[in-house]
Amino acid sequence: MARAVDALMYTLDLNPDIGAEGRVLFLRAQKHPALEHFRERLSCQQTWKPRAAQLEASGYQVDRNVQGKYPLVIVLPDPQRDLAVADLARAYDCLEEGGILMAAQHNDAGAKKTEQHLKAAAGLVETLSKHHSRVFWSSKEAGRPWNEEVLESWRQRGTMRRVMEGKWWSQPGLFSWDCIDEGSALLVNHLPQDLRGHAADLGCGWGFLSAHLLRECPDIDSLDLYDADADAFEPIRRNLGIIPTRVKTRSLWRDVTEGIETARYDVIVTNPPFHDGKTTDPTIGMRFLAAAAGGLKSDGQLWLVANRQLPYENLLNELFEHCATMVEQKGFKVMQARRPKLGARLKQSRGSKRGFFSK
Ligand SMILES: C[S@@+](CC[C@H](N)C(=O)[O-])C[C@H]1O[C@@H](n2cnc3c(N)ncnc32)[C@H](O)[C@@H]1O
């Protein structure tokens, strides 16, 4: 499938003067063979763990945050609208005087709108369409100031803030970022209070399920929060920081589909993701379940919520000795699975990354 990063690299190739020398900053960086051209002078920023891991595996250093000024900043703005404009503002803030900001986005992710936004701030924009994407760029020149009011409003749109009448900290772009997900609310209503021992929350988001465990389950000893999105962790720190508890928590920036710590946990809770971008993909959730089975002790238990139509039952029966649907309501089901089968844990401990999906 054509990707915005292909269009971005195509445009750089067509315009060899852009980025011919000097340092290059790539925001929301993705792996691409053409990056090789900039290898020695490239800084990559990425907060999504699977993408960061791909870049690192190719030998690029990846930072979650970046500082400094660059003559060329390339960016793949997030599809979420607030984040897209915040990404443009961030790219602008990293530009040297005379530098070029180049962005690329897939048409289905709102490229036309993002290009219009860039025009609103920069005035002049050049553009190219390729690979079902648009690439648009502009320069920062002393005699042609960008609209600072527009830029400032974009910076604000991406920031972490208090939401839901100040009860929680969150940030645009996180799952269900300014309201409690109905499925997660249903899950906490059915979690028993006597959950105990070492717990994990897989795909923790801004921490709703974890906060419930800390508040309502006094026998939990430790809690590991896993998410692929590094932006989740500061809201989590604040949301959990106000809960009086003796429980030791750890925030783990991980791709759960690659597995978690083997046979460590007594309890795992999750509202597993089932999307890859805009596409529904139940195999992601299934990989979460396989990771959970690998991460649980032999008498451990998994509690999850899922959209009713998601086909998790067969896999759970394959992975666990016992599996039951505890409640079905409003299009969701809450399920409990207990006692992972030995094979499920052995697969993970032997390093089989895809567990039951790579037989
Ligand atoms: C359905 S949301 C649930 C969020 C939160 N637990 C709640 O109940 O509101 C799924 C979460 O999984 C995370 N996620 C998606 N893919 C992931 C992956 N491969 N590894 C780790 N986390 C992932 C997302 O960032 C998101 O926070």
The ligand as a Gaussian input file, in Angstrom:
#p B3LYP/6-31G(d) Opt

LIG

0 1
 C       -8.614000       0.382000      23.296000
 S       -7.285000       1.350000      23.929000
 C       -7.465000       1.128000      25.677000
 C       -6.871000       2.255000      26.477000
 C       -7.126000       2.219000      27.977000
 N       -6.731000       0.951000      28.565000
 C       -8.589000       2.458000      28.276000
 O       -9.233000       1.528000      28.706000
 O       -9.073000       3.584000      28.082000
 C       -5.893000       0.374000      23.469000
 C       -4.542000       0.932000      23.865000
 O       -3.545000       0.056000      23.330000
 C       -2.445000       0.820000      22.875000
 N       -1.762000       0.027000      21.844000
 C       -2.125000      -0.162000      20.546000
 N       -1.259000      -0.972000      19.929000
 C       -0.318000      -1.301000      20.847000
 C        0.834000      -2.129000      20.830000
 N        1.183000      -2.764000      19.727000
 N        1.548000      -2.270000      21.971000
 C        1.184000      -1.615000      23.097000
 N        0.104000      -0.805000      23.181000
 C       -0.638000      -0.671000      22.077000
 C       -3.035000       2.124000      22.371000
 O       -2.069000       3.159000      22.379000
 C       -4.184000       2.330000      23.360000
 O       -3.768000       3.108000      24.441000

